[in-house]
């Protein structure tokens, strides 16, 4: 009987487990996660007001409740945890679905100033990730700058403009909700270094900005027109043409009397974060221009945009996992159809799926085909992998090493605790925001 460990319980991990039990009628799968809660970025990366996308948790739940799948949360793999070599002793195969755990940096002076954050850190805070800290993101902030024009940039821009009344029905942690309710942010600048036709957001998310109560949206018509395909979008793909059509609708003045204004800016490349009173106070940008080859070039002209909060949203990046090979150029683990490569040769029993395999590309559904390719490789290798005897139930061995996993009943206890918390606050389910509260709830399985 094939025993497999899947490291990571986000979409790629769950789809890997799903493919395994669908294609092998006897396989047993343990899905390990360093957090006590499953679902990865669906729980901790999808904006709280995107209930339809968050409902994907119901599909992932069905995988983790399968009779041949076992969820083991609060299991750290790597430094200060279970070494990958030990996992290989306990399982016939290990599939790493650990995502892209850090954000890309701007690499410009002033990036370390207080008030300068990655969008990932801001998202983690309002999503109640237990590693996040309330660092006073919004304290004393009236103007914010979001660097990037993808869906994450749209998400954080929308959260900065949302009111408490709109966010109260969500599962947002109460501390973040309270801070956003007290926010004094009135100006939000979302800035891209290329033109509007090259922006990476999807039209559905973009349109949402225009529906926010008491919020206007502006696009500088002259600036956007520097992009020839903004003026004549006929040659664009349908998704990009739809984006341009939405943006063109915002080139007139924003509706009067609104409390907040979102300005979408283009052809501006950040070159320096400027200090004001010991923290970031503005961003210095260089004006860019199309280079005729799909990129941009600097013009030597500069502009300063005020902002005491700067959120960079310029992509994710994988990080090395101790005991596994890593390609720093791509931020991925070298592989062949999902099989981990060590020194160019296949490492028996080690596999990857998701962003750590292919880089931070695609949408949630892309992980299905990615996982299936890896599982196909794994099952082709299964006859040789299962020749090796295992020492017994891996859970027993992990507990003998002092690891105390949060199993599925523990996660269900967390869900009950979050429902109770919401009820006491007059809201629906409200996420527990820290390790102590999560683990205390998980251990109270009878509560």
N, C-alpha and C positions, 0 to 999 in steps of 0.2 A: 504494500500500500504506500503510495507516494505521499510524503509529507512536505509541505511547502510553507515557508514563511514569506509573507508579503510585508515589507517595511513601508508603512505609510497608508493611511486610511482615507485619503482624498479620492477624487474620481478615478485617477489612474490606478490606485491600489484596489479600490472596490471593483473596477472593471476587470482587473487582472484576476481577482478572486472569482468573479462571476464566470469569466471564460474558463478558468480551471475546472470549476464544478460542473459546468455545462459540457465540457469536452472529455472529462475523465470521471466515470461514475463512482470511483472509489477514493479519489484524492481527498486529503484532509488539509485545510488551509488555516493557518493562524495569521490574522492581520494585526500587525504590531504598529503602535503609534506612540511617539514620545509624549503626546498629550493624553489626558484622561478622556477626551471627547473625540468622537470620530468625525469624518466628513471633510477634513482639511480645509481648503479654501472655500468650499461651499458654506461652511460654518463661519470661517474667519476671514473671508476675502470678498464675498458677495455683499453688496450694500444692503443694509437692513430693510430699506424700502423696496427692494426688488424681490417681493414675496414669491413671484412665479418661478424665478431661478432658484431661490432658496428651497422651494418645494421639491427640488431634485433630491433633497435629503431623504424623501420617502422612498425613492428608487434605490438609493444606496443602502438604506436601512434593510430593505428586503434582501440584499446581498449578505449583509452582516448577520442577519437572522437565519440564514440558510443552515440546515442541520449539519453540514460538513464544513462550516466556516466558524471560526472563533475569533472574537475581537479581544485583544489584549492591549489596553491603554496604559499610559504612564510607564512605557518601556523605552528607555533611552538606548539607542544603538550607537556605538562609537566611544569617544572619550567619556569617561565617567559613567559608562554604561556597559552594555553587553557588546563585546568585540565582535566584528563580523566573522572572525575565525571561529568563535564559539557558536554563532548561529549555524555555521556550516557543519559543525559537529552534531547539532540538535535536529537539523532538517536535511532532507535530501537535496533541496534547492531553496535558494533565497532570491526573491525579486525585490529590488530596491526601487521604490516609487516615492522618492523623497522630494521631488519638485525642485524648484529654483528658490533657494532659501534666503537670498539677499537681493538688494536692489542695485541697479547701476548708478554710478555717481557722475556728477557733472565734471569733476576734475578741474575746478576753477577756484581762484582765491576767495576766501570768505565762506566756503561751504560748511566749515565747522562752527560758524557763529551760532549762538543761541537763537532760536527761532527758525533755523534752517533744518528741515526734516525731509526724510523720504516720504512719499505718499504711502508707502507700505506701513510706516510707523503710525501715520495718522489713521489709516484703515484699521490697523490692529487695535488701536485705542477705541475707536467707536464700534468695533466688532467684539470687544471683550476678550481679546486674546490674552491668556494669562501671563505672557511675557511682556505685555505692553505696560507702560506706566503713564499715569496722568501727569504730563509734564507741563500743564498749563498752556497747551497749544494756542488757545484763543485769548489769553489774558492780555488786555490792553491792545488788541488788534482791531483795526478798522479797515485796513487794506491788506489783501492777501494776493500772492502771486503763485500760480500753479504752472510749473514748467513741464510742458508735454501736452500732446493733443490726441491721446488715446482714450480708451474707455475708463481706465483707472483715473485719469485726469478729470474726465467728466464726472465720475462718481464723487471724487473729493470736492469738486466744485459744487456739485449739487448738495452735498451734505453741509457745506459752508453756508449755503443759501436757504436750507430747509428751516422751517419753524418747528417749535416743540410740539405743536398740535398735530403736525403731519407725522412726526417721528414717534410720538407716544404710543401708537398702536403696534410698533415694531418691537423686536426683541433687543433693541439697543440697551446696553448697560445704563443704569440710572445715572451714574456719575457723568457719562458722556452726554446723555440727554439734558441734564441740568446745565452743563457747560454750554452746550449749543443753544439752549433756551436763553441763556444770559449773554450770548455773543453780541458784540457790537460791530461785527463785520458788515460793511456796507458796499465795499468795492472788491471785486474778485477778477483778477486778470488771468486768463488761461492763454499761455503763450507757446507758439511753435516756431521752430527754426526754418521750416519750409512752408509751402503755400497751402491754401485750404483744400485744394484738390488732392493733396498727398496726406492729409490728416488720417489717423488710424482709428478714429472712433466709428461706431456703427450708427446708422441713421436713427434707429429707435432710441438709443441712449442720448444722442445729440438733441433730438426733438424735445426730450423731457425738460431740458433747460428752459425752453420757451413756455412751459406750462406751470412753472413754479409761482405760487402766490406771492404778490408784492415784490416781484423780481423782474427786472428788465434785462434784455440781452442786446448787445451792440456788436456789430462787425464794421470795421473801418473800410468803407467801400474802395477808397483809393489804394489802401494797403493791400486788400484782397485782390484787386485788379492787377497787381504785379504778377499774379499767376495767370498766364494766358488761358489756362483751362477753366479758370473761374469765369472769365468773360465769355468763353465759348466752350461749354462742357460736353459738346456733342460726342467727342472722341473718348470720353471716359467710360469706364465700366459702370454698369447700373448702380452698384452700391456707392461709388464715389460721386456719380452724377447726382444721386439723391442727397448726399451730404452737401454738395455745392448748392443745390436748390434750397435746402433749409437755410444755409448760411446767407444766401442772397436775400432771403426774406427778412434778415436782421440788419441789413445795411442802412435802413432808415433809422430815424431817432427812436430810442426806446420809449415805451409808453410812459407818460408823465406821472409823477407822484408816487413812484415805486420806492420802497425802502432800500432795496439792494440792486446793484447793477453788475452784471457779468459782462466783461469785455473780452472777446475772442481776438487775439492778436496773432499775426503771422509774419514770417520772414524776419524773426528776431532771434539771435543766438546769445544765450547768457555768457558773459565773459568774466563777471565778478559780482560777488555779493558785498554790499557796502554796509559798514557798521554805523549804527546810530545809538548812542547811549549804551554801548556795551553789548548790543545784539544786532541782528540783521534789521536794516531799516529800508533797504532798497536793492534793486537788482540792476546792474548795468548790462545792457544788451548791445550787440552789434547788429546793425541792419544787414540782412543778407539779400541775395538776388539769385534767381534761377541761373544755373550754369549751362543749361541746354542739354545736359546729360542725365536729368532726373535728380540732380543734387542742387546744392546752393554754394555760393561763394561769398566771402565777406566783402563789404563795400568800404570799410573804414569810417562809416558813420555810426554814431552811438546814440543811445537813448536810455534814460534812467526811469524805471517804474518803481514807485514807492510801494513798500509792503513790509510789515513787521512779522509776517508769517510767509515763509517760502517753502513750498512742497514740490519736490522734484518727482516726476513720474516719467522716467525715461527708460523703463524696462527692468526686467528681473535677470538674475544670474544664479546659476548653480554654484554650490560651494563643495569643496572636497569632503569626503567622508573617510575618516581614518580607516585604513585597511583596504580601500578600493582605489584603483587607478583613476586618474582624473586628467582631463585635457583642459588646461587653463585658457587656451585660446577660444574654446567653444563653451566652456563652463559645463561640460557634460562628461559622463563616463564613457570611454571608448567601448564600442560594442559591435557585434555582427548580428543583425536581426534580433537584437535584444540580449545576445550572449555577451557577457563582459569579456573584454580582451585585456590580457596582461602581457605586455611586451609583444603585442601582435598576435598572441596565441589565445585561443578560447580558454577561459577559466571554468572548469567543470562545476556546474551547480550554482553559478552566480549569474544573475540576470538584472536588467533594468527596464523600466517602462516609465512613460510620462516625460515631464520636462527634463529630468536628469538624464534621460536617454536622447531626446531630440532637441532640447533647448526650449525656451519659453515661447512656443508658437502654437497656433491653433486655438480652438475654443474647447469647452468642456467635452463636447462630443468627440473631439479628435482623439481623446484618450481611449475610446473604445477600440478603434482599429489598431492603435499603437499597442495596447495591451494584448490584443489578439495575436499580433505578430510575435510578441515575446512569448506568449503562452504556447503558440505553435512550436516555437523552437524548443521550449522547455519539455513539452510532451514528446517531441522527437528524441530528446536525450534521456527520457525517463527510464528506458530499459537498463541503461548503464548506471544511472544515478541510484536506482533502487537496489542494486547489488550490495550496497553498503548498509549494514545493520545500524540502527539508531539506538541510543542509550535508553529510550523509554519516552514517556510523555514529556515534551519540551517544557510544559508549564511546571511540572514537578522540578525539573532541573533548574529552571529560572528562579523558582522560589527558594531552592536550596542555595542559590548564589546571593540571596538577599533581595531579589527583585520581587516586588509585590504588585502585580499587574491589576489594573482596573478592568474587570471582565464586563460582559454585557449587562448583568444586573446592576453593577456599579454605575454604568452610564445611564441606565433607566432611573436610578436613584437621583442622579444629577438632573435629569429632565423633570422629575417630580419637584425637586427643590427649586428649580427655576420657575416652575408653574406657581409654587407657593409664594415665591418672592414677588412675582408679578401681581398676584392677588392682593398681597399686603400693600402694594403701591397703587392699586386701582388700575393696573394695566394687564395686558396679556402675559405671555411668557417673557421673562426678563433674564438675560444671561448673567450667570455668576462671573465676575471679572478677574478672579485671581486664583492662584494655585491652591491656597489654603482653603478657600471656600469650596472649590471643586472637589478636592480630595476628601474634605470632611463630608460633603454630600455623598460621594461615591462609597465611602465606608459605612454610611448609614443606609444600607440596602433595605432595611425594613421600614424606613420612614416614608 
